[in-house]
Amino acid sequence: MKNIFFLVFRRMRAPLLALIGVYALAILGMVLIPGQDADGNAWQMDFLHAFYFVSYMATTIGFGEIPYALTPAQRMWVTVCIYLTVIAWLYAIGKILTLLQDPVLRHALTERAFAAAVKRVRKPFYVVCGYGDTGSRLVEALMAQDQNAAVIDLDPERINALRLAALPLYVPGFAGDAAMPENLLLAGLRAKHCLGVVALTNDDEVNLHIAITSKLLAPGIKVIARAEHRDVADNMASFNTDHIIDPFEVFAGRMALALSNPCMYVLNGWITGARPLAERVDPPRGLWVLCGYGRFGRALHARLQEEGIDTVVIESTPERTGYPPGNTPLVHGWGTEADTLREAQIENAVGIVAGTDHDTNNLSILMTAGYLNPDLFMVVRQNRRHNAALFDAIDADLVAEASTTIANRIRTLLYAPMMIDFFRETNLRGDHKARELVVRLVGVLGEEKPQIWQLTIDPEIAPTVWEVLAENGLVTVDDLVADNRDRTEPHMAVTLLIRRHDDLIYMPADDVEIHKGDQVLFAGQHGAKQRQFATLLDPTTLSYVRTGETHDPHAFWSRLFARSSG
């Protein structure tokens, strides 16, 4: 506010001085020029009457000549003052209009409004830096979870798109450099309701600055950052960035999972909402052709090599991207030409990866390769979200879109970070365990995408459970997932994992006891999380799911009233 007032008064100094000077001169003239009262006697206007008269005269309101009719000399002076004040006001109004168009003032006012909007947020929120394809998807995911957010993006057009987006909650947005500490502070970095910062810009260096600034100014806050270069990721890790996400590494890991553990791949995609349960992916083993050896191609090549898959790389500028390691064959070209694909043995290949950073080239690669070998398993990289219709039409087996990959990953990290541990534990138990788990979850939840959530057994989140445990009572896993409307019905959720101190209890049985401080991960039908709130917050509901008995909280007062009336 100090900056705004300083800017306004500095730009309006000359017009204000002109107005003050004209008003002072007009008032002084009205005081010095003699007038006449109603009886013809000489009368001198005092400063109060002069100020009042000049005030409505200069603004052309025109209440008349008071308290007495003016003399010819006074009228002549008033005529001169009218023109002077009109000119002064035109000058001042022109300066005001120019000031309102001043980009510096508009930026300061926008900055002030953004800071005020963030301060009005009274619920937990995340600061999202970058509102591109990934940022917009993440904000939509936050809104779906009834979670507030504040957005910073350097591009004003993206902030305008945020304001026009049909979001269920108001999301404050600011067009500014998220790498600047003052902008992060404006966004609520140190606010008590701020849960974390998510750096999703397209520049790794900017994301690095955001991560470092956040950790230095608010050491205890959660920071999630996007990084596509190893040196930047290592630098982020040195500042204790909580989660560093490389979309290419994430997708490559899922590709390797589909090759080695297909049921686990299906389970992962279904639970995270990335793919429907019926969509099973079985990448074949054999020769694969990789078109493009940039960051995406290198990540996939490394994972395919780990799985023992033979590959041929097509790259137009291998001297810039680096030669494939080992004995991997290299073909110079883009992969859009039939001759290049034939040189890469596309007729004998089982799969192809179109992984360049140009969507048009990737679509052309798939169309040409599909013509030469219709049985290919096709993996394609989508670089721009607005090209989704084109990639849907090409009907590839797997589409790698960075924004979707990152948004799904961050959504898991924000709302159910224990899912990472759950997937790791399931993967360690092999593909058969993932298959059994899918069958069990479908039997309880159906084939629709499940709702995933986790909670901590503490006095704030689960006060009724905490009270029972404090009195040495018994609460089991079955009590937390039982249908609190009819406990004889099937469970409304499945308990996936319990973290107790440093120990993990994988797929706990129904009779496993709940302890204070336990972190519990659930998967349930939509609405199960909200219904569970009654068990966690209402003593009567918890008593019902534990014992099958209901205790009317008004029964004591009813008996007391009946006794007193009797």
KOLPARO-250052 format. One record per residue (C-alpha): x negated, y negated, z. Coordinates in Angstrom, 1 decimal, padded with zeros to 4 digits. Last residue first. Layout:
<sites>
(site (X, Y, Z)),
...
</sites>
This chain:
<sites>
(site (043.3, 037.7, 038.0)),
(site (042.2, 034.5, 036.2)),
(site (038.7, 034.8, 037.8)),
(site (038.3, 038.5, 036.9)),
(site (039.5, 038.0, 033.3)),
(site (037.1, 035.1, 032.8)),
(site (034.1, 037.1, 034.1)),
(site (035.1, 040.1, 031.9)),
(site (035.2, 037.8, 028.9)),
(site (031.9, 036.1, 029.9)),
(site (030.1, 039.5, 030.0)),
(site (031.6, 040.7, 026.8)),
(site (030.6, 037.7, 024.7)),
(site (027.3, 039.2, 023.5)),
(site (029.2, 042.2, 022.3)),
(site (026.8, 045.1, 022.5)),
(site (026.8, 047.5, 019.5)),
(site (025.6, 051.1, 019.8)),
(site (023.9, 053.1, 017.1)),
(site (020.8, 053.3, 019.2)),
(site (018.0, 051.6, 017.3)),
(site (019.9, 050.1, 014.3)),
(site (022.7, 048.8, 016.7)),
(site (020.3, 047.4, 019.3)),
(site (018.5, 045.5, 016.6)),
(site (021.8, 044.0, 015.3)),
(site (022.8, 043.0, 018.9)),
(site (019.4, 041.4, 019.6)),
(site (019.6, 039.2, 016.4)),
(site (016.4, 037.8, 014.9)),
(site (014.4, 040.7, 013.4)),
(site (017.4, 042.9, 012.6)),
(site (019.4, 040.0, 011.2)),
(site (016.4, 039.0, 009.1)),
(site (016.4, 042.5, 007.5)),
(site (019.4, 041.4, 005.5)),
(site (017.4, 038.7, 003.8)),
(site (014.6, 041.1, 002.9)),
(site (017.2, 043.7, 001.6)),
(site (018.7, 041.1, -000.8)),
(site (017.2, 042.6, -003.9)),
(site (016.5, 046.3, -003.2)),
(site (013.5, 047.1, -001.1)),
(site (009.7, 047.4, -000.9)),
(site (008.0, 046.6, 002.5)),
(site (004.6, 045.8, 003.8)),
(site (004.1, 045.6, 007.6)),
(site (001.5, 043.6, 009.6)),
(site (001.4, 044.8, 013.1)),
(site (000.8, 042.2, 015.8)),
(site (002.7, 044.0, 018.5)),
(site (003.1, 047.7, 017.8)),
(site (005.7, 049.6, 015.7)),
(site (006.0, 053.3, 016.3)),
(site (005.9, 055.8, 013.5)),
(site (009.2, 057.8, 013.5)),
(site (010.1, 056.9, 009.9)),
(site (006.8, 058.1, 008.5)),
(site (004.1, 055.6, 007.4)),
(site (003.3, 055.3, 003.7)),
(site (-000.3, 054.4, 004.4)),
(site (-001.3, 053.4, 007.9)),
(site (-004.3, 051.0, 007.6)),
(site (-006.7, 050.3, 010.4)),
(site (-008.7, 047.2, 011.1)),
(site (-006.2, 045.6, 013.5)),
(site (-003.0, 047.5, 012.7)),
(site (-002.1, 047.1, 009.0)),
(site (001.0, 049.0, 008.1)),
(site (001.8, 050.1, 004.5)),
(site (004.6, 051.0, 002.2)),
(site (007.8, 050.9, 004.3)),
(site (010.7, 051.6, 002.1)),
(site (013.9, 049.5, 002.1)),
(site (017.7, 049.5, 002.4)),
(site (017.7, 053.0, 004.1)),
(site (020.4, 055.3, 003.1)),
(site (023.8, 054.9, 004.9)),
(site (024.4, 056.1, 008.5)),
(site (023.0, 052.8, 009.9)),
(site (025.9, 050.9, 008.5)),
(site (025.6, 047.1, 008.3)),
(site (022.0, 047.2, 009.6)),
(site (020.9, 049.5, 006.9)),
(site (017.7, 051.0, 008.4)),
(site (014.4, 049.6, 007.3)),
(site (013.1, 048.1, 010.5)),
(site (014.6, 050.7, 012.8)),
(site (013.1, 053.6, 010.8)),
(site (009.6, 052.1, 011.2)),
(site (010.0, 052.5, 014.9)),
(site (010.8, 050.3, 017.9)),
(site (010.4, 051.6, 021.4)),
(site (010.7, 049.5, 024.5)),
(site (007.8, 048.6, 026.8)),
(site (009.6, 045.3, 027.8)),
(site (007.2, 043.3, 025.6)),
(site (008.0, 045.7, 022.7)),
(site (011.7, 044.9, 023.1)),
(site (010.9, 041.2, 023.2)),
(site (008.7, 041.4, 020.1)),
(site (011.4, 043.2, 018.2)),
(site (013.9, 040.4, 019.0)),
(site (011.4, 037.6, 018.2)),
(site (010.4, 039.0, 014.8)),
(site (009.0, 036.0, 012.8)),
(site (008.1, 033.6, 015.6)),
(site (007.4, 036.0, 018.5)),
(site (005.1, 038.2, 016.3)),
(site (005.4, 041.4, 014.3)),
(site (003.9, 040.2, 011.0)),
(site (005.8, 040.4, 007.8)),
(site (005.5, 041.6, 004.2)),
(site (007.6, 041.3, 001.1)),
(site (008.3, 043.1, -002.1)),
(site (011.7, 043.1, -003.9)),
(site (012.0, 046.1, -006.3)),
(site (012.3, 045.8, -010.1)),
(site (015.4, 047.8, -011.0)),
(site (015.0, 051.6, -011.4)),
(site (016.8, 052.6, -008.2)),
(site (015.7, 051.6, -004.7)),
(site (015.8, 054.8, -002.7)),
(site (015.4, 057.5, -005.3)),
(site (013.3, 055.2, -007.5)),
(site (010.9, 054.6, -004.6)),
(site (010.5, 058.4, -004.0)),
(site (009.9, 059.2, -007.7)),
(site (007.4, 056.4, -008.1)),
(site (005.6, 057.5, -005.0)),
(site (005.3, 061.1, -006.2)),
(site (003.9, 059.9, -009.5)),
(site (001.4, 057.6, -007.7)),
(site (000.3, 060.6, -005.6)),
(site (-000.2, 062.7, -008.7)),
(site (-002.4, 060.0, -010.2)),
(site (-005.0, 060.1, -007.4)),
(site (-005.2, 059.4, -003.7)),
(site (-007.8, 056.7, -004.2)),
(site (-005.4, 054.8, -006.5)),
(site (-002.7, 054.8, -003.8)),
(site (-005.1, 053.3, -001.2)),
(site (-006.3, 050.7, -003.6)),
(site (-002.7, 049.8, -004.6)),
(site (-001.7, 049.4, -001.0)),
(site (-004.7, 047.3, -000.1)),
(site (-003.9, 044.9, -003.0)),
(site (-000.2, 045.0, -002.0)),
(site (-001.3, 043.7, 001.5)),
(site (-001.5, 040.2, -000.1)),
(site (002.3, 040.2, -000.3)),
(site (003.7, 036.7, -000.9)),
(site (000.7, 034.6, -001.9)),
(site (-001.7, 037.3, -003.3)),
(site (001.1, 039.0, -005.2)),
(site (002.2, 035.7, -006.8)),
(site (-001.4, 035.0, -007.6)),
(site (-001.8, 038.2, -009.6)),
(site (001.5, 037.8, -011.4)),
(site (000.6, 034.2, -012.3)),
(site (-002.9, 035.1, -013.4)),
(site (-001.8, 037.9, -015.8)),
(site (001.1, 035.8, -017.1)),
(site (-001.1, 032.8, -017.9)),
(site (-003.9, 035.0, -019.4)),
(site (-001.7, 036.8, -021.9)),
(site (-002.9, 040.3, -022.8)),
(site (-000.2, 042.0, -024.9)),
(site (-000.2, 045.8, -024.8)),
(site (001.5, 048.2, -027.3)),
(site (001.9, 045.6, -030.0)),
(site (005.4, 044.9, -031.4)),
(site (004.3, 042.3, -034.0)),
(site (007.7, 040.5, -033.4)),
(site (007.1, 040.1, -029.7)),
(site (003.7, 038.5, -030.5)),
(site (005.3, 036.0, -032.8)),
(site (008.1, 035.1, -030.3)),
(site (005.4, 034.6, -027.6)),
(site (003.6, 032.0, -029.6)),
(site (004.6, 029.2, -027.1)),
(site (002.5, 030.8, -024.4)),
(site (-000.8, 030.3, -026.3)),
(site (-003.8, 032.6, -026.1)),
(site (-002.2, 036.0, -026.7)),
(site (-004.8, 038.8, -026.7)),
(site (-003.8, 042.0, -028.5)),
(site (-003.9, 045.7, -027.8)),
(site (-002.7, 048.1, -030.4)),
(site (-002.7, 051.9, -030.3)),
(site (-003.2, 052.8, -033.9)),
(site (-001.0, 055.3, -035.7)),
(site (-000.3, 053.1, -038.7)),
(site (-003.9, 053.1, -039.8)),
(site (-004.8, 050.8, -042.8)),
(site (-001.5, 048.8, -042.7)),
(site (-001.7, 048.6, -038.9)),
(site (-005.2, 047.3, -039.1)),
(site (-004.2, 044.5, -041.5)),
(site (-001.2, 043.5, -039.4)),
(site (-003.1, 043.8, -036.1)),
(site (-006.0, 041.6, -037.4)),
(site (-003.7, 039.0, -038.8)),
(site (-001.9, 038.6, -035.4)),
(site (-005.3, 038.2, -033.7)),
(site (-006.5, 035.7, -036.3)),
(site (-003.4, 033.6, -035.8)),
(site (-003.7, 033.7, -032.0)),
(site (-007.2, 032.4, -032.1)),
(site (-009.4, 033.1, -029.0)),
(site (-010.4, 036.6, -030.4)),
(site (-009.3, 039.8, -028.7)),
(site (-007.6, 042.0, -031.2)),
(site (-008.2, 045.3, -029.6)),
(site (-007.8, 048.5, -031.7)),
(site (-007.0, 052.1, -030.9)),
(site (-007.2, 055.6, -032.2)),
(site (-010.0, 055.0, -034.7)),
(site (-010.7, 057.2, -037.7)),
(site (-009.1, 055.0, -040.3)),
(site (-010.6, 051.9, -038.6)),
(site (-014.1, 053.1, -039.2)),
(site (-015.7, 049.7, -038.4)),
(site (-016.7, 049.4, -042.1)),
(site (-013.0, 049.9, -042.9)),
(site (-012.1, 047.0, -040.6)),
(site (-014.6, 044.7, -042.3)),
(site (-013.3, 045.7, -045.7)),
(site (-009.7, 045.1, -044.7)),
(site (-010.4, 041.5, -043.6)),
(site (-009.0, 040.1, -040.4)),
(site (-011.6, 041.7, -038.3)),
(site (-013.6, 038.5, -038.0)),
(site (-017.0, 039.7, -039.4)),
(site (-020.3, 041.2, -038.6)),
(site (-020.0, 044.9, -037.6)),
(site (-021.8, 046.1, -034.4)),
(site (-022.2, 049.7, -033.3)),
(site (-022.5, 050.3, -029.5)),
(site (-025.9, 051.8, -028.7)),
(site (-026.4, 050.0, -025.4)),
(site (-025.2, 046.5, -024.9)),
(site (-023.0, 044.6, -027.3)),
(site (-024.9, 041.6, -028.8)),
(site (-024.4, 038.2, -027.2)),
(site (-021.6, 035.7, -027.8)),
(site (-023.7, 033.2, -029.7)),
(site (-025.9, 035.5, -031.7)),
(site (-023.0, 037.8, -032.2)),
(site (-021.1, 035.2, -034.2)),
(site (-018.5, 036.9, -036.4)),
(site (-018.0, 039.9, -034.1)),
(site (-016.5, 043.4, -034.8)),
(site (-017.4, 045.9, -032.0)),
(site (-017.2, 049.7, -032.4)),
(site (-016.3, 051.7, -029.3)),
(site (-016.6, 055.2, -027.9)),
(site (-014.7, 055.6, -024.6)),
(site (-016.5, 057.1, -021.6)),
(site (-014.2, 055.4, -019.1)),
(site (-017.1, 053.1, -017.9)),
(site (-017.7, 052.2, -021.5)),
(site (-014.0, 051.3, -021.9)),
(site (-014.3, 049.1, -018.8)),
(site (-017.4, 047.3, -020.1)),
(site (-015.9, 046.8, -023.6)),
(site (-012.7, 045.3, -022.1)),
(site (-014.6, 042.7, -020.1)),
(site (-016.9, 041.9, -023.0)),
(site (-014.0, 041.5, -025.4)),
(site (-012.2, 039.0, -023.1)),
(site (-015.2, 036.9, -022.5)),
(site (-016.2, 036.9, -026.1)),
(site (-016.9, 040.0, -028.2)),
(site (-014.1, 039.7, -030.8)),
(site (-012.4, 042.6, -032.6)),
(site (-012.9, 045.7, -030.5)),
(site (-012.4, 049.0, -032.5)),
(site (-011.7, 052.1, -030.3)),
(site (-012.8, 055.7, -031.0)),
(site (-011.2, 058.4, -029.0)),
(site (-009.0, 058.5, -025.9)),
(site (-005.3, 057.4, -026.3)),
(site (-003.7, 054.6, -024.3)),
(site (-000.6, 055.9, -022.6)),
(site (001.7, 053.1, -021.6)),
(site (005.1, 053.9, -019.9)),
(site (007.8, 051.2, -020.1)),
(site (010.7, 052.7, -018.3)),
(site (009.7, 051.1, -015.0)),
(site (009.9, 047.6, -016.4)),
(site (006.7, 045.6, -016.8)),
(site (004.9, 042.7, -015.0)),
(site (007.3, 042.7, -012.0)),
(site (004.6, 043.5, -009.4)),
(site (006.3, 046.7, -008.4)),
(site (006.9, 047.9, -011.9)),
(site (003.4, 047.0, -013.3)),
(site (001.6, 048.7, -010.5)),
(site (003.7, 051.8, -010.5)),
(site (003.3, 052.2, -014.2)),
(site (-000.5, 051.8, -014.0)),
(site (-000.6, 054.2, -011.1)),
(site (001.3, 056.7, -013.3)),
(site (-001.3, 056.2, -016.1)),
(site (-004.4, 056.8, -013.9)),
(site (-007.5, 057.0, -016.0)),
(site (-006.5, 055.2, -019.3)),
(site (-003.8, 053.0, -017.9)),
(site (-006.2, 052.1, -015.0)),
(site (-008.9, 051.1, -017.5)),
(site (-006.4, 048.8, -019.2)),
(site (-005.4, 047.4, -015.8)),
(site (-009.0, 046.6, -015.0)),
(site (-009.5, 045.0, -018.4)),
(site (-006.4, 042.8, -017.6)),
(site (-007.9, 041.7, -014.3)),
(site (-011.3, 041.1, -015.8)),
(site (-009.9, 039.0, -018.5)),
(site (-007.7, 037.0, -016.1)),
(site (-010.7, 036.1, -013.9)),
(site (-009.3, 035.4, -010.4)),
(site (-011.2, 034.2, -007.4)),
(site (-009.5, 034.7, -004.1)),
(site (-010.4, 033.2, -000.6)),
(site (-013.0, 030.7, -001.7)),
(site (-015.7, 031.1, 000.9)),
(site (-018.0, 028.3, -000.4)),
(site (-020.5, 030.9, -001.7)),
(site (-017.6, 032.7, -003.5)),
(site (-016.9, 029.6, -005.6)),
(site (-020.5, 029.5, -006.7)),
(site (-020.4, 033.2, -007.6)),
(site (-017.2, 032.6, -009.6)),
(site (-018.9, 029.7, -011.5)),
(site (-021.9, 031.9, -012.4)),
(site (-019.6, 034.7, -013.5)),
(site (-017.5, 032.6, -015.9)),
(site (-013.8, 032.9, -016.3)),
(site (-012.8, 031.4, -013.0)),
(site (-009.3, 030.7, -011.7)),
(site (-009.1, 029.6, -008.0)),
(site (-007.1, 030.6, -004.9)),
(site (-007.8, 028.6, -001.8)),
(site (-006.3, 029.4, 001.6)),
(site (-006.8, 026.6, 004.2)),
(site (-009.0, 026.9, 007.2)),
(site (-011.8, 024.7, 006.0)),
(site (-009.6, 021.7, 005.1)),
(site (-011.9, 019.0, 003.7)),
(site (-014.9, 021.2, 002.9)),
(site (-012.9, 024.2, 001.7)),
(site (-010.5, 022.1, -000.4)),
(site (-013.4, 020.1, -002.0)),
(site (-015.3, 023.2, -002.9)),
(site (-012.3, 024.9, -004.5)),
(site (-011.2, 021.8, -006.4)),
(site (-014.8, 021.2, -007.6)),
(site (-015.0, 024.8, -008.8)),
(site (-011.6, 024.6, -010.6)),
(site (-012.9, 021.5, -012.3)),
(site (-016.1, 023.3, -013.4)),
(site (-014.0, 026.3, -014.7)),
(site (-012.0, 024.0, -016.9)),
(site (-008.6, 025.3, -018.1)),
(site (-007.0, 024.2, -014.8)),
(site (-005.5, 026.7, -012.4)),
(site (-006.8, 025.8, -008.9)),
(site (-004.3, 027.0, -006.3)),
(site (-004.5, 025.2, -002.9)),
(site (-003.0, 026.6, 000.3)),
(site (-000.4, 026.7, 003.0)),
(site (000.3, 022.9, 003.3)),
(site (002.9, 022.3, 006.1)),
(site (000.4, 020.6, 008.5)),
(site (-000.7, 018.2, 005.8)),
(site (-004.5, 018.2, 005.2)),
(site (-004.3, 019.0, 001.5)),
(site (-001.1, 017.1, 001.1)),
(site (-001.1, 016.1, -002.5)),
(site (-002.5, 012.6, -001.6)),
(site (-005.4, 014.4, 000.0)),
(site (-006.0, 016.4, -003.2)),
(site (-005.9, 013.1, -005.1)),
(site (-008.4, 011.5, -002.8)),
(site (-010.8, 014.4, -003.2)),
(site (-011.1, 014.0, -007.0)),
(site (-011.1, 017.4, -008.7)),
(site (-007.4, 017.3, -009.2)),
(site (-007.8, 014.4, -011.7)),
(site (-004.5, 012.6, -012.0)),
(site (-000.9, 012.8, -013.2)),
(site (001.1, 013.5, -010.1)),
(site (004.1, 015.8, -009.5)),
(site (006.4, 016.3, -006.6)),
(site (008.5, 019.5, -007.0)),
(site (012.2, 019.2, -006.2)),
(site (013.7, 022.6, -005.7)),
(site (016.0, 024.7, -008.0)),
(site (013.8, 023.9, -011.1)),
(site (015.3, 022.9, -014.4)),
(site (012.1, 021.3, -015.8)),
(site (012.4, 017.7, -016.8)),
(site (010.1, 016.4, -014.0)),
(site (007.6, 019.2, -014.7)),
(site (007.6, 018.3, -018.4)),
(site (006.8, 014.7, -017.5)),
(site (003.9, 016.0, -015.4)),
(site (002.7, 018.0, -018.4)),
(site (002.9, 014.9, -020.6)),
(site (000.9, 012.9, -018.0)),
(site (-002.1, 015.3, -018.6)),
(site (-004.6, 015.4, -015.7)),
(site (-002.4, 017.7, -013.6)),
(site (-001.5, 017.7, -010.0)),
(site (001.5, 019.7, -008.6)),
(site (003.2, 019.9, -005.2)),
(site (005.0, 023.1, -004.3)),
(site (007.9, 024.4, -002.2)),
(site (008.8, 028.1, -001.8)),
(site (012.4, 029.4, -002.3)),
(site (010.9, 032.7, -003.6)),
(site (012.2, 032.0, -007.1)),
(site (010.8, 028.4, -006.8)),
(site (007.3, 029.9, -006.2)),
(site (007.6, 032.1, -009.3)),
(site (008.7, 029.0, -011.3)),
(site (005.7, 027.1, -010.0)),
(site (003.4, 030.0, -010.9)),
(site (004.8, 030.2, -014.5)),
(site (004.3, 026.4, -014.9)),
(site (000.7, 026.7, -013.6)),
(site (-000.2, 029.5, -015.9)),
(site (001.1, 027.8, -019.1)),
(site (-000.3, 024.4, -018.1)),
(site (000.5, 022.7, -014.9)),
(site (-002.9, 022.4, -013.3)),
(site (-003.7, 022.1, -009.6)),
(site (-000.9, 023.7, -007.6)),
(site (-000.8, 022.5, -004.0)),
(site (001.2, 025.0, -002.0)),
(site (004.2, 024.4, 000.3)),
(site (005.5, 025.2, 003.8)),
(site (008.7, 023.2, 004.6)),
(site (009.1, 019.5, 005.7)),
(site (008.3, 017.9, 002.4)),
(site (008.9, 014.2, 002.9)),
(site (005.1, 013.6, 003.1)),
(site (004.8, 015.0, -000.4)),
(site (007.4, 012.5, -001.8)),
(site (005.6, 009.6, 000.0)),
(site (002.2, 010.6, -001.6)),
(site (003.8, 010.9, -005.0)),
(site (005.6, 007.5, -004.7)),
(site (002.3, 005.8, -003.7)),
(site (000.4, 007.4, -006.6)),
(site (003.2, 006.3, -009.0)),
(site (003.0, 002.8, -007.6)),
(site (-000.8, 002.7, -008.0)),
(site (-000.6, 004.1, -011.5)),
(site (002.0, 001.6, -012.4)),
(site (-000.2, -001.2, -010.9)),
(site (-003.2, -000.1, -012.9)),
(site (-001.2, 000.5, -016.1)),
(site (000.1, -003.1, -016.0)),
(site (003.5, -003.1, -017.5)),
(site (005.1, -004.4, -014.3)),
(site (002.4, -007.1, -014.2)),
(site (003.4, -008.4, -017.6)),
(site (007.0, -008.6, -016.6)),
(site (006.0, -010.5, -013.4)),
(site (003.7, -012.8, -015.4)),
(site (006.6, -013.7, -017.7)),
(site (008.8, -014.3, -014.7)),
(site (006.3, -016.7, -013.2)),
(site (005.9, -018.7, -016.4)),
(site (009.6, -018.8, -016.9)),
(site (010.0, -019.9, -013.3)),
(site (007.5, -022.7, -013.6)),
(site (009.1, -023.9, -016.8)),
(site (012.5, -023.9, -015.2)),
(site (011.1, -025.6, -012.2)),
(site (009.6, -028.5, -014.2)),
(site (012.7, -028.9, -016.4)),
(site (014.9, -029.2, -013.4)),
(site (012.5, -031.4, -011.5)),
(site (012.6, -034.1, -014.2)),
(site (016.4, -034.1, -014.1)),
(site (016.3, -034.2, -010.3)),
(site (014.1, -037.3, -010.5)),
(site (016.6, -039.1, -012.8)),
(site (019.4, -038.0, -010.6)),
(site (017.7, -039.4, -007.5)),
(site (017.1, -042.8, -009.3)),
(site (020.7, -042.9, -010.5)),
(site (021.9, -042.4, -006.8)),
(site (023.0, -039.0, -005.7)),
(site (026.5, -038.2, -004.3)),
(site (026.4, -037.5, -000.6)),
(site (025.7, -034.3, 001.4)),
(site (025.2, -032.9, -001.1)),
(site (025.3, -033.1, -004.9)),
(site (026.8, -030.0, -006.4)),
(site (026.6, -026.2, -005.8)),
(site (024.5, -025.7, -008.9)),
(site (023.1, -022.1, -009.1)),
(site (020.4, -023.2, -011.5)),
(site (017.6, -021.5, -009.5)),
(site (015.7, -024.8, -009.2)),
(site (018.9, -026.7, -008.1)),
(site (019.7, -024.0, -005.5)),
(site (016.4, -024.3, -003.8)),
(site (015.9, -028.0, -004.5)),
(site (019.1, -028.8, -002.5)),
(site (018.2, -026.7, 000.5)),
(site (014.6, -027.9, 000.6)),
(site (015.8, -031.6, 000.4)),
(site (018.5, -031.0, 003.1)),
(site (015.9, -029.5, 005.4)),
(site (013.2, -032.1, 004.5)),
(site (015.4, -035.1, 005.4)),
(site (017.3, -037.2, 002.8)),
(site (017.1, -041.0, 003.5)),
(site (020.3, -043.0, 003.6)),
(site (021.0, -046.6, 002.7)),
(site (024.6, -047.6, 003.4)),
(site (027.2, -047.5, 000.6)),
(site (029.9, -046.2, 002.9)),
(site (029.7, -042.6, 001.5)),
(site (026.0, -042.5, 002.1)),
(site (023.4, -043.9, -000.2)),
(site (020.0, -042.6, -001.4)),
(site (016.3, -043.5, -001.0)),
(site (013.6, -041.6, -003.0)),
(site (011.0, -040.3, -000.5)),
(site (012.7, -037.1, 000.6)),
(site (013.9, -036.0, -002.8)),
(site (010.5, -036.7, -004.2)),
(site (008.8, -034.6, -001.5)),
(site (011.2, -031.7, -002.2)),
(site (010.5, -031.8, -006.0)),
(site (006.7, -032.0, -005.5)),
(site (006.7, -029.1, -003.0)),
(site (008.9, -027.0, -005.3)),
(site (006.6, -027.7, -008.3)),
(site (003.4, -026.9, -006.3)),
(site (004.9, -023.7, -004.7)),
(site (006.0, -022.5, -008.1)),
(site (002.6, -023.2, -009.7)),
(site (000.8, -021.6, -006.8)),
(site (003.0, -018.5, -007.1)),
(site (002.4, -018.3, -010.9)),
(site (-001.4, -018.7, -010.4)),
(site (-001.7, -016.1, -007.6)),
(site (000.5, -013.5, -009.2)),
(site (-002.3, -011.2, -010.5)),
(site (-004.2, -011.3, -007.2)),
(site (-001.0, -011.1, -005.1)),
(site (000.2, -008.0, -007.0)),
(site (-003.2, -006.2, -006.9)),
(site (-003.8, -006.9, -003.2)),
(site (-000.3, -005.8, -002.4)),
(site (-000.8, -002.5, -004.3)),
(site (-004.2, -001.8, -002.8)),
(site (-002.9, -002.4, 000.7)),
(site (000.0, 000.0, 000.0)),
</sites>
